[in-house]
Structure formats: C-alpha cells, structure tokens
C-alpha cells in the first residue's frame, strides 16, 4: 500500500496538517473507536459506526461460514450468484468480483429489462443474495419479491435459492427466518459505505468464488500501518491532502485508474467520499473518469484534485496504490480524517431520505400525477422535461442541453443520471467525456437509481453548484412487483421524477430527456451532444 503526494506545495501543507493530526492522536483514536473525533453533534452516530476499523479480524470467522455454504450450494448444483443490494451492499462486492474475475450478477437497478435479463439465467443453478441492513430498501425488496415469485413458479424452493444478509433483529431478518431462508448477520455498528469487509461484502463475493481470506489478510496488514500516529501514515496524509485542497476551494476529487489491477475502484470510492462528506453545503465530490487523458483529469482546473488509482502518477497531484483490502481501509481512514478537517460527520446521510420520500409520494399518487407531467417539447424520439427554468427559445435537445450547461455556476459541475439498463445501454456512459469536453465542467456519470445511494447525498447536501441531466427511457416489457401496487417501470420513473423534484425545490436546474425509443433515442442524444455549440 502506497501514497504519493506529487504536488510539492500540497505535500508541504498536508504534512503540516498531518503533524497536527499526530499531536491529536487521530489515527490511534480512530483505531480505538473514539466517537468524539468529529465533535459533539456527531458523537451519537459515530459511537455506532466505527466497527469497520477492525473488520480484518472480526470478520475472519465469516470465511469458514461462507466457504461451507458455498460448498453446500455447489453440491446442490447452485453456482450462479445474483446479488440484490444497493449502495454499500453492491458496490464493494462488484469491485471485489470484477478484480478477481469471478462472475457475479449485480442487481442495483429498477430497470425492468436488466432485471428480466438476470431472471433469464439458469434459475435452478442460481442463488439470490438479498443484502440490506434493514430490508426496507425499496429496490432490494422488489428484487426479492420478483425472484421469490419466479423461483416458486419454476417449481424451485426459495429456501434453497435465497440467502439473506442483514443486521441482526432487522425486519428483514425476522421476515427471512419466518420464511425459512438462510440468514447471515452483518455487524450492525458499521455503516453501509464502510461495509466492504463485513458480511455485506464477503457473503456474495465468497459464494461467487473470490478469495475473501486474502482480502482480509491485505486489510489486516494495512490496519497495522493506518493506526499509527505518524506523518508517514498514508491514511493521515491522504486525508490531510484532501482536506487541504478542499480548504483551497478544490471540492472535486477526480479519480483515474493507472494500472492498479483493481477494476472499478472509483465507483466504490465515489459512494464512500460523496456520502460521507457531502452535507451542510460542503464536501468532496468524486468524479470518476475513463483515463488520465480524459476530460476532467488532463485539464483539471483549480476546483479539482486529481488522484491516480495505481502505481503510475501520470501528472496527478496524488497517487494511491495497493491490494484491494488495503485500499478499502486506506480510503476509509482518509475519508474520516478529511471529514474531521472539513468539520462534518462522516457517518450520517441526512439528505438521502428526501428523494426516497418523493419517489414514494409519486408511487402513491393517482394515475396521471406529476411524474407524467407534460414535456416542454418533443424533438424526434426524445421528450424534453425542463420545467420553468428552461428557456422558451429551446426547441431541440441540443438547445436544451446548452441551456443546462449555461445554467451551471462558475466552478460548478454537471451530473449525468441515466435511469436505463446499465448493461444493454452501457454506451450511454460515453456522454460523460463528451459533455465534459463540450462544457469545460467537471462531469459525473451515474446509473439510476444506483447513484441515489452514492452521490445522491452530495447532490442535495453538498456544494449547491450542480446542474443535472436525467435520462429515462421507455420500457418495452415491464415487470410487476408481487404484492405491491407498482411495477418496476413505474418505480424507476418515480425515482427519477422524485429526485428531480427534490433538486428543483433546492433551486437546482434539472433537465430530463425521456427516450420514447431507447436505441434511436441514444443515437439522437449522442448526435445532439456531439454537435458543435451554436
């Protein structure tokens, strides 16, 4: 595990801050689970969120439990693992399995086509891992209901094909036990975004075949270094560098992989940093880019700190590298250190519930409610929803996008939010680089509703200088959610509209482009974005 601060002025400033952190014994206090580190207002929450610091040892008994369960499933011919989970319950498992190149189907979507694709696999050989701290996560509950119903209709016993990971005593725990399902409890004193090394991270990945013992070994080695009060402690120094840059007005952290050997680390770090720091009108916004040559990294301005994830710096201000278990812990330590310097509580997420509540309200609304409000105009196969902020002179998608970019304040950012199938519609992600190049803004890209459990907190609680481009699409074939009065398509649209409503209420411009034909609409949108600005 290594850290390089390559900007000499930043290194000097970070070392100065680190000296103060050493004097205050911050590293050893984090390791000792001192809940007072983030102030009296944060103490109550912090006191029940610090067990992540010693998961390398406390999660060790899970290895044998998971190995035994995997062997039992394999002996029954069950080897395909589907994970239903959101936020921390899906992001870390996906990184672990992609890095180890073991198959894992991740469902963190409400897109009916993507869920149907997962259902189309060999269900007799499938185990569904339902991961939720409480079981109240709307998306995960929907997946559980749909899969349970499909198992039953296929003549398969759900008790042989569903494993539940949840906090002890949660409503999901009680419901799962009543249904006769296998339940593995996670540590309740670890928040979701810090849960990579809990049962939430280890159960699905271990069942899929990842080497979770080695992951814990790497984390244990890192823990020995990160708990030491020293200016050479990479966790202290990385947190100090991010805190120093934030104080200088650099609230974006641009992440690019430079040969780390870790696949998708930025997507995991995005949730950790954004949800931990993005509140009270401040925080750090991660911007995950395609490479060090991508727009936003190579041309980063004074509002951004470039970070290379890997051994090669390639002009970044900061570079971090190491095995995945160590990198999880390094960034967790650095995030709580930066949070102390910024002056916020790294363990709450006060603005996440707003979008959930708005989505529920739209689901409960009678047909024809405002989630289906009339578009400002239609251009080709794209319906354009902008509300009263969109100039009446805009009559094309290109003009609407230009108006959105023009509404961004100085040093603002654009968030592209695609409520689509992230497998079949994966090409949508190319819009990030094109819009960054076109606008000169820092541009993030997120799949909805996945990002609601990640950067969604920052959008509502962080620096209020963002503009938002939502992309929704027609659903050729919908899926009903058993025993619920909505389908996946209506839930997906309610989530987009609900989040848009909350952002609008906070004075942020939101442009929603609805593709009445997904394939043709994506082609039209790509052409509109790539066209020269007038």
N, C-alpha and C positions, 0 to 999 in steps of 0.2 A: 504494500500500500504506500503510495507516494503522493506528495503535493508539491507543486512548484508555483510560486508566485513570481511571474516573469517580468512584471512591471516593477522597476526598482523603486519608484516613488511609492507605489502601493505596498510593496514589501516592507518598506520602512514604516509606513503608517500602520500596517497590520501588525508588525512586531511590537510597535508601541502599545497598541490596544491589547495585544496578547499578554504583554507584561502586566497590565492591569488585571487581566483575567487570571493570570497566575497568582498575583498577590491576593486576589479574592478566592483563590482555590476553586475556581469554577469547574474545571474538568473533574476533579475528585469529588466535588459536591454533586455534579450530575450523576456520576457513578454511584454515589451514596444515596441517590434519590431524594435530594434536598428540594422540597417543593417551594421553598421561599425564594429561589433564584430569580423568579420573574415578577416579584412584587406581591403585595398582599391581595390584590384583586384576582391574581391568577392562582393563588395558593390552593384553594379548594379543588379546582380542576386538576392542577399539577399533581396533587397528592395521590390521585388515582390514575395517573397516566405515565408513570415513569418505569414500569417494569420492563420496558424494552431494553434497558441498559444491560441486563444480564441474561437475555434470552439465549445467548450462545450456550449457557449451562442449563438454564431452567427448561429449555425446550428439548434437551437431549433425550429424555425418556420417550418423546414422541416418535423418535426414529424407529424403535423396535415396534411400537404400536402400529405405525403406518406400514412398515415392512410386512408385518404379519397380515394386515388387512389386504395389502396388495397381493400377497401370495394366495390368500383365500379367494379373492376375486378372480385372479388368474386361473386358479384351479377350476373355477366355475365357467371359464371361457369369457370372462369380462375383462377387457383390456383397453377399451376406448374410454377416455376420461373427458367428460364435459363439465366445465366449471360455470356455475351460475353465481355471479357475485359482482359487486360494484366497488369502485374506488380501490381502497387498500386490499379488498378481498380478491381483486382480479389483476391489478397492475403488477404487483410483485410476482405472483405465480406465472404470469405471462413472460416476464423478463427472465425468470429462472429457467423455464422450459425452453424458450427460444434460444437462450445462451447455451444450454446443454443439448439442444437439437433433439428434444423429445416431444412427441405430439401431445398437444393439449388444446381442446376446443374451448374457447373462452366466449361466454355469453355475457356481455355487459352492454346490451343493446335492447331497444324495444322495436327494432326493425323486423317486421314480420318475415321478410324473405330470408334474413340472416338466421332467425330462429328456426324457420322451416328447413333451412339447409342443414342445421345441426340435427333436427329430428329425422332427416332423411338418411342419416348414417345407420349403421347396424345397431339397432336398439338392444338386441339380445346380448351384444358384446359391450354395452355402454353402462358406465356408472356416472350418475349425475351427482356432483358435489355441490351442495347448496350452502353457500357461505354468506352469513350475515350475523353481525353481532346481536341484533335484536330480532331479526326476522320480519321487521316492518318495512324493509326496503322494497319499494313497490315493484321495481323491475325484477328483483330476485324472487319475490313471491309469485309474480306472474310466470316466470320460467318454471318454478317448482310446480305450479298448478298445471301448466301445459304439459310438462314432461310426465308428471304423475298420471295424468289422464291418458296420455299416449301409451305409456307402459301398460296400463290396465287394458286399453282397447286392443293392444297387440298380444294380450294373454300373458304378460310378464308381471311378476310380483314386484311392486315398487320397493318393498322392504329389501329385496335383493339387489336393487339397482340404484338406490339413493343413499348417499352419505351426507349427513348434516354437520357443518362446523358452525358453532355459535357460542355465545357466552353462557356459562352455567346459570340455570334458572331463568333464562330468557323465555319469552312467549314461544319462540321457535323451538327451543329445547323441549318445552312441555308438549308442544304440538307434535314434534317428531317422535318423542318417546311414546305418546299415545298411539301414534301410527305404527309403532314397531320398527322405526328406522334406526340405523346405526348413527350414533351421535358422538362426536369428538369435541370436547370443550376447548375453547381458546382462553388465554389469560384475560380476564375482564379489565385488568388495570393497564392495558395497552390500547391506545387509540388506533383507529383503522390505518392511518397513513404511516404509523410506526410498526405495523404488524407483520412485516415481511418474514420475520423469523418465528412467528407464532404458528399455531395450527392453521391459521388462515393462509399463510404462505406455504407451509410444509405439507399439509394433507394432499391438496390437489397435485402438487409437483412430485411428491413422493410416490403417490399412486400412479402417476404418469411415467415414473422411472428415473427422475432426477436424483442425483447423489446429494441428498439433503444432509447427510452426515458430514460431508466435505464442506458444504455451505456453512454449517455451524462451526466447523474447525477454523475456517477462514475468519469468521466473525469473532471467535474466541481470541485468535491471535491479534486482531485489530483492537479488541476491547482492552487488552493489556497496555497498548500504546495510547489509546484515546482517553484513558482515565488518569493519565499522569499530568500533573501541573507543571508544564514546561512550555516555553515558547517554540519548541520544536514539535509540539503536539500538532499533528496535521488538522485535527478537528477544531482546535482553538484557532489555528492560523487561518483556515478556510473560513470559519465563521467571522473572524475579525476582518478578513479581507472583504467579505460580502457586506458586513456592517459598515465598513469604512466607505465603500463605494456607494452604498445607499445614502449615507450622510452627505456624500458629494453630489447627489441627485441622480445616481445611476440605479434606477429601481427595476431595470430589466436584467435578467441573467440569461445570456444566450449560450445554449449548450449544443456542442457538435461532437460527434464521435470521431476519434482519430486513431482507430485501431485498437480499441480497448479489449476486444474479444467478448464484450458484453453486448447483447442485442436488445435494443430498446430501453437502455438505462434512463435516457432523458424523459421518457413517458412516466416512469416511476418517480423520478426526482421532481417532475413537474407538480405532481399532487403534493408531495411532501413539502416543498418550499412554498407553493402558492397558498395552500390551505393553512399552513402553519403561520405564515407571515401576513397574508393579505386581509387586513382588518383595520378598523379605526382610521380609514383613509390613508393607510400607508402599506408598506410591504414590498416584497420582491416578486416580480412576475417572470417565471421561467419562459423562455422562448426556445423551443426545440427546433433546430434547423437540420437540413439534409446533409451538410458537409461544411467544412471550414471555408469553402469557396462560395457558399450560398449567400444570397442577400440577407442582411441582418447580422451576419457574422463578419464577413470580409469587409463590410462597410459600416460596422457598428459605430454609432455616434456616442456622445458623452453621456447619454442616458442609459447605456448598456455596459455590462461587464461580460466579456467573452470568456467562456470556460471550455477547455478541451477535455473530453472524457476519453482518456487514453494516454499512452506514453509520449506521443508526439504533440508538441505545443502548437505548431503552425500559426504563430503570431497571436495566440490567445494571451490574455492577461494572467490566466490561471490554468493549470493543468492538474487533473487528478487521475490516478490510475491504481489498479489493484484488482484482486479477485472479488467476485460479486459479493460474497458475505462481508468482506471488509469494507467494500464501497457502500453497502447499505448502512453500516454503522457509522462510517466516516461522515456521510451526508446527514445522518440523523443528529449526530453530535454538532456538526457545523450549523445546522438549521436552528437548534435550540440556543446555541451561542449567539448567532446573528439576531435571533429574536430578543435575547436579553439586551443586546446593544441597541436595537431599534426601539425597544420598550413595549413589546406586546407579549401576549400569552400564546405560546406556540401550540397549545393543546386544545383550544376551542375552535369552533367554526360557526360564529353567531349568525352568519348570513345565508347559510346553506338551506335552511328550512323555508326561506321566503319563496324560492322557486318551486319547492315541493308543494307548498300550500296553494300556490297559484295554479299549479297543474291539477291538483285535486279539485279545486273550485271549478275549473273548466270541465273536468270529467263529470262533475255533479250538475253542471248547467244543462238546461234543456236543449234538445237539438236545435241547431241554428244559432247557438250562442256565439260570443265574440271570438272564439277560437277559429271560427269560419267567417270572420269579417270579410267584407268585400275588398279585393285588391285595389290599390291606387290605379293600376292599369295592367294590361297583359301585353307582353311582347313575345311573339312566336309561341313557344310552348311553356313560357315562364310567366307565372303570375307574380306581380311585384307588390309587396306589402311594406309600406314605409310609415304610414300614419301622417300626421300633420307636419312633421319636420321635413318631409321630402318635398322639394320644390315642385310646383305645378308644371314647371317647364320641362321636367324629366319625363320622357316618353319612351325611352329604351332602357334595357338592362344596363348598358354601358353608361348611360347618363345617370342612372340611379346609383350605380357603384361609384362613379365620380363624385356625386353629391355626398355619399357616405364618407369617402376619403377626405373630401374637403371639410367635413364637419369635425374631423379629428383635431384636437388642440395641439399646440407645439409640444413635442416630446410625448405625444400620445401613442396609442397602439391600436391595431385592428385585430379583432378576434374572429376567425372564420369558424363557424359552428355547423357541422354537417350532420343532420339527422337522417342518415342514409345507411345503407349496408356497407360496412367498412371492408368487406371482402369483395363483393361484386362491384361496388362503386369506389374502389380504392384509388382510382385515378383522380378523384376529387382533391386529394391531398396536394396535387401539383399546383393548386391555386395559391397555396401559401407563398411559395417563392415568386410566383408571377405578380401577386398583389404587393409583395414587399418591394420588388423591383419597380413596379409601377408607381408606388406611393412614397417610397423612402421611409415608411414607418416600420417599426418592429411589428411583425405579424405572427400571431399564433394560429395553430390549427388544432381543432378538437372534434372528435366524433361525439355526437349527442346520442343519448344522454350521458355518456361516459364522462365528458368533461365537467358536467354539473357536480360530480363527486370529486373534482380535482381543481381546475382553475376557476370553477364557478364561484367559489368563495371569494377569490380575489376580485372577480368582475364586480361583485356587489360591495365588497368590503374594503378593497384596496384603493390605490390611487384612482380617482374618478376622471380618467383621461382616455378611456377606451371608446371605440365605436365597434359595432357588432354586425356581422354578416351571417345570417342564418340561411341554411339551405335545407329545404324539406322537399319531399317528393311523393308522387302518387304511389299507391300500393296496389299492384295488380291482384295479389291474393292475400287476404287478411287472415289473422288467427284470433279466434275467440279466447278469452281468458276464463277458464271454468269457474263458475260460481262468482263471477264478477260482472258488473254491468257495462263493461267496456271491452274493446278489442285492442290488440297491440297497436294498430294504426291510429286509433283514437287516442291512446295513451301517448304515443310518440308525438302526435300533433299537439296535444295538450301540454306536453313538456316543453316543446319549442315555444308555443304561444305564452305559456305561463312564465318562462324565464324572460321572454321578450317583454312581457308586461311589467315585470319587476324592474328590469333595466330601464324601461321607459319612465316608470314612476320615479326613478332616481336621476332623471334628466339625461340619460344616455341615448344616442341615436341607434336604432336597430332597424336593419333592412332585412326582410325575409323574402327570399326568392323560392317560390314553390314550383317544382318541375312537374308539370302535368304528364310528361313523358320523360322518364329518368334518363334514358340513353341519349335521346335527342336533346333534352334539356342540358345535360352536362356538356355536350358538344357545343351547344349555343352559348352557354355560360363561358366556357373556355375561350371561345372566339371573341366574346364581348370583353373579357378581361384582357386578352392579348392585344386587342385593337388599340391603336395609338390614341392617346387622350386628345380631345379636341381643344 
